[in-house]
Amino acid sequence: MTHVSHDKITRDKIFSTAAHLFAQKGYNGVSMREISERSEVSKPTIYYYFGSKEGIFRQLMDASVVRMFTVMDEIAQMPISNKEKLVAITKNFFKEAQQHPEFVKFFLNMSIVSPDAAIVQKCMQEAAKRGNMLTQIISQGISSGEFGQTWRPELAASIIGGAMQHFIWQQLASKKKILSDQLAEEIIELIFKGLNE
């Protein structure tokens, strides 16, 4: 049992160190030696767990996509109003940013730091598919009459996504608590009022 928990501690240490470095420098700017030195885990051990730098990066991207979007998929299926779905999704993203800042920072930075790397593009395409879920939820709200007919779903989704990113970046750069359930509700309320104007 101790061996399993030691394995997990070691993997998590490598994971969080690599996430921090990739977020700062992009994929090409990070070496296995640097990950080893910063995590204080030997290179052979890192190779044992992940196989290569690409292996670490792939697992980080996969974990980030899963972490960020699994709950989003679940929320989309809930028997609640479309407005409540938007609030729940926003709250979840804020919670992730508070509980796992390195992963969220890594995920947000990747599209900016290394957008041309094929490995990044694949994961960003997966993220974009999930991002379309906001558009779908808003479209459903318009079709059902819950939202007004004049708003474009893609524009509303972009505004919500942009607001979430803005406040998450503020949180990542600040020592004080910015993200909250109340802020999530206020963002969606502003959009909701706009949707019904």
Residue pairs with C-beta under 8 A, 6 or more apart in sequence:
10 41
10 45
10 49
11 49
13 39
13 40
13 41
14 35
14 39
14 41
14 45
14 46
14 49
14 50
14 56
15 56
15 59
15 60
15 63
16 102
17 35
17 38
17 39
18 30
18 35
18 39
18 56
18 57
18 60
19 60
19 102
19 103
19 105
19 106
20 38
20 102
20 105
20 106
21 30
21 34
21 35
21 38
22 30
22 57
22 60
22 106
22 109
22 110
22 113
23 102
23 105
23 106
23 108
23 109
23 110
23 113
24 109
25 113
26 109
26 110
26 113
26 114
26 117
27 53
27 57
27 113
27 114
27 117
27 119
27 120
28 114
28 117
29 113
30 53
31 53
32 43
32 46
32 47
32 52
32 53
33 43
35 41
35 46
35 53
35 56
36 42
36 43
36 46
39 46
46 56
50 56
50 59
54 119
57 119
58 119
60 103
60 106
61 107
61 110
61 119
61 120
61 123
62 123
63 103
64 103
64 104
64 106
64 107
64 123
65 107
65 123
65 126
65 127
65 130
67 96
67 100
67 103
68 93
68 96
68 104
68 107
68 127
68 130
69 127
69 130
69 133
71 89
71 92
72 89
72 92
72 130
72 133
73 130
73 133
75 85
75 88
75 89
75 92
76 85
76 133
76 136
76 137
78 84
78 85
78 88
80 88
81 141
81 146
82 137
82 138
82 140
82 141
82 144
82 146
82 147
83 141
83 146
83 147
83 188
83 192
85 137
86 134
86 137
86 138
86 160
86 188
86 191
86 192
87 184
87 185
87 188
89 133
89 134
89 137
90 160
90 164
90 184
90 187
90 188
91 181
91 184
93 164
93 168
94 164
94 167
94 168
94 171
94 179
94 180
94 181
94 183
94 184
95 179
96 103
96 104
97 104
97 168
97 171
97 172
97 179
98 171
98 177
98 179
101 171
101 172
104 168
104 172
105 172
107 127
108 165
108 168
108 169
110 120
110 123
110 124
111 120
111 124
114 120
115 121
115 124
131 157
131 161
132 157
134 156
134 157
134 160
134 161
135 153
135 154
135 156
135 157
136 153
138 147
138 151
138 153
138 156
138 157
138 195
139 153
140 146
141 147
141 195
142 148
142 149
142 151
142 153
142 195
147 192
147 195
147 196
148 195
148 196
148 197
150 197
151 194
151 195
156 191
156 194
156 195
159 191
160 187
160 188
160 191
163 187
164 187
167 178
167 179
167 183
167 187
168 179
170 178
171 177
171 178
171 179
